[in-house]
Amino acid sequence: METIEQVLESKNIRVTAMRLLIYKFLAEKEVAVTLSDIENAFSKADRTTLYRTIKTFEEKAIVHQIDDGTGITKYALCEKGCNCEIETDLHLHFHCNNCNETICLTEHKIPQIKVPDGFVSENVNLVVKGICDKCSV
């Protein structure tokens, strides 16, 4: 199993203490998190450093951004081998209307969608909304 350092180095990301901490924080979460969640977890850290770390992770396909319709961007770690490419790496997300959590359903891939000639896909986002397994019990 790859260490966090190896994951970052494989994506040409310089390893720093804050990057290690943020990666570990994201890896421990079963749900997507907001920038505010990260800021709250690292309240003593500089907000700009946290933002830049997430943006670097996003640019290097360590995390992906999720628009779940709440108006607040959420982030989740990409699965191993993901390059955040529209053709191969898209999966469903589930947003619970009760607890407001959003989770990646990585085992449920979004089929490739062919757009008409002349159209260029830049992002595909499919969010299923309903009640999660924790709230439906």
Contacts in CASP RR format, 6 or more apart in sequence:
PFRMAT RR
TARGET T0000
AUTHOR 0000-0000-0000
METHOD contacts of the structure
MODEL  1
METIEQVLESKNIRVTAMRLLIYKFLAEKEVAVTLSDIENAFSKADRTTL
YRTIKTFEEKAIVHQIDDGTGITKYALCEKGCNCEIETDLHLHFHCNNCN
ETICLTEHKIPQIKVPDGFVSENVNLVVKGICDKCSV
2 10 0 8 1.000
2 80 0 8 1.000
4 20 0 8 1.000
4 23 0 8 1.000
4 24 0 8 1.000
4 27 0 8 1.000
5 15 0 8 1.000
5 20 0 8 1.000
7 23 0 8 1.000
7 62 0 8 1.000
8 14 0 8 1.000
8 15 0 8 1.000
8 19 0 8 1.000
8 20 0 8 1.000
8 23 0 8 1.000
8 62 0 8 1.000
9 15 0 8 1.000
11 60 0 8 1.000
11 61 0 8 1.000
11 62 0 8 1.000
12 60 0 8 1.000
13 19 0 8 1.000
13 56 0 8 1.000
13 57 0 8 1.000
13 60 0 8 1.000
13 62 0 8 1.000
18 42 0 8 1.000
18 45 0 8 1.000
18 49 0 8 1.000
18 50 0 8 1.000
18 53 0 8 1.000
19 53 0 8 1.000
19 56 0 8 1.000
19 57 0 8 1.000
21 42 0 8 1.000
22 38 0 8 1.000
22 42 0 8 1.000
22 50 0 8 1.000
22 53 0 8 1.000
22 54 0 8 1.000
22 57 0 8 1.000
23 57 0 8 1.000
23 62 0 8 1.000
23 77 0 8 1.000
25 33 0 8 1.000
25 38 0 8 1.000
25 41 0 8 1.000
25 42 0 8 1.000
26 33 0 8 1.000
26 63 0 8 1.000
26 75 0 8 1.000
26 76 0 8 1.000
26 77 0 8 1.000
27 77 0 8 1.000
29 76 0 8 1.000
30 103 0 8 1.000
31 76 0 8 1.000
31 101 0 8 1.000
31 102 0 8 1.000
31 103 0 8 1.000
32 66 0 8 1.000
32 68 0 8 1.000
32 74 0 8 1.000
32 75 0 8 1.000
32 76 0 8 1.000
32 93 0 8 1.000
32 101 0 8 1.000
32 102 0 8 1.000
32 103 0 8 1.000
32 104 0 8 1.000
33 74 0 8 1.000
33 75 0 8 1.000
33 76 0 8 1.000
34 72 0 8 1.000
34 73 0 8 1.000
34 74 0 8 1.000
34 75 0 8 1.000
35 50 0 8 1.000
35 51 0 8 1.000
35 54 0 8 1.000
35 73 0 8 1.000
35 75 0 8 1.000
36 72 0 8 1.000
38 50 0 8 1.000
38 54 0 8 1.000
38 75 0 8 1.000
39 45 0 8 1.000
39 47 0 8 1.000
39 50 0 8 1.000
42 50 0 8 1.000
54 63 0 8 1.000
54 75 0 8 1.000
56 62 0 8 1.000
57 63 0 8 1.000
57 75 0 8 1.000
58 64 0 8 1.000
58 65 0 8 1.000
58 75 0 8 1.000
61 78 0 8 1.000
61 82 0 8 1.000
61 83 0 8 1.000
61 84 0 8 1.000
62 77 0 8 1.000
62 78 0 8 1.000
63 75 0 8 1.000
63 76 0 8 1.000
63 77 0 8 1.000
63 78 0 8 1.000
64 75 0 8 1.000
64 76 0 8 1.000
64 78 0 8 1.000
64 82 0 8 1.000
64 84 0 8 1.000
65 73 0 8 1.000
65 74 0 8 1.000
65 75 0 8 1.000
66 73 0 8 1.000
66 74 0 8 1.000
66 75 0 8 1.000
66 76 0 8 1.000
66 93 0 8 1.000
66 102 0 8 1.000
66 104 0 8 1.000
66 125 0 8 1.000
66 127 0 8 1.000
67 73 0 8 1.000
67 125 0 8 1.000
67 127 0 8 1.000
68 74 0 8 1.000
68 93 0 8 1.000
68 95 0 8 1.000
68 102 0 8 1.000
68 127 0 8 1.000
68 129 0 8 1.000
69 95 0 8 1.000
69 127 0 8 1.000
70 95 0 8 1.000
70 100 0 8 1.000
70 102 0 8 1.000
74 102 0 8 1.000
76 102 0 8 1.000
76 103 0 8 1.000
76 104 0 8 1.000
78 84 0 8 1.000
78 89 0 8 1.000
79 104 0 8 1.000
79 106 0 8 1.000
82 89 0 8 1.000
83 89 0 8 1.000
86 112 0 8 1.000
86 121 0 8 1.000
86 122 0 8 1.000
86 123 0 8 1.000
86 124 0 8 1.000
87 112 0 8 1.000
90 109 0 8 1.000
90 110 0 8 1.000
90 124 0 8 1.000
90 126 0 8 1.000
91 104 0 8 1.000
91 105 0 8 1.000
91 106 0 8 1.000
91 107 0 8 1.000
91 108 0 8 1.000
91 109 0 8 1.000
91 110 0 8 1.000
92 104 0 8 1.000
92 105 0 8 1.000
92 108 0 8 1.000
92 109 0 8 1.000
92 110 0 8 1.000
92 126 0 8 1.000
92 127 0 8 1.000
92 128 0 8 1.000
93 102 0 8 1.000
93 103 0 8 1.000
93 104 0 8 1.000
93 105 0 8 1.000
93 125 0 8 1.000
93 126 0 8 1.000
93 127 0 8 1.000
93 128 0 8 1.000
94 102 0 8 1.000
94 103 0 8 1.000
94 105 0 8 1.000
94 127 0 8 1.000
94 128 0 8 1.000
94 129 0 8 1.000
94 130 0 8 1.000
94 132 0 8 1.000
95 101 0 8 1.000
95 102 0 8 1.000
95 127 0 8 1.000
95 128 0 8 1.000
95 129 0 8 1.000
95 130 0 8 1.000
96 102 0 8 1.000
96 129 0 8 1.000
96 130 0 8 1.000
96 131 0 8 1.000
96 132 0 8 1.000
96 134 0 8 1.000
96 135 0 8 1.000
97 129 0 8 1.000
97 130 0 8 1.000
97 131 0 8 1.000
98 130 0 8 1.000
98 131 0 8 1.000
98 132 0 8 1.000
98 135 0 8 1.000
99 132 0 8 1.000
99 134 0 8 1.000
99 135 0 8 1.000
101 132 0 8 1.000
102 127 0 8 1.000
103 132 0 8 1.000
105 128 0 8 1.000
110 124 0 8 1.000
110 126 0 8 1.000
113 121 0 8 1.000
113 124 0 8 1.000
115 121 0 8 1.000
END
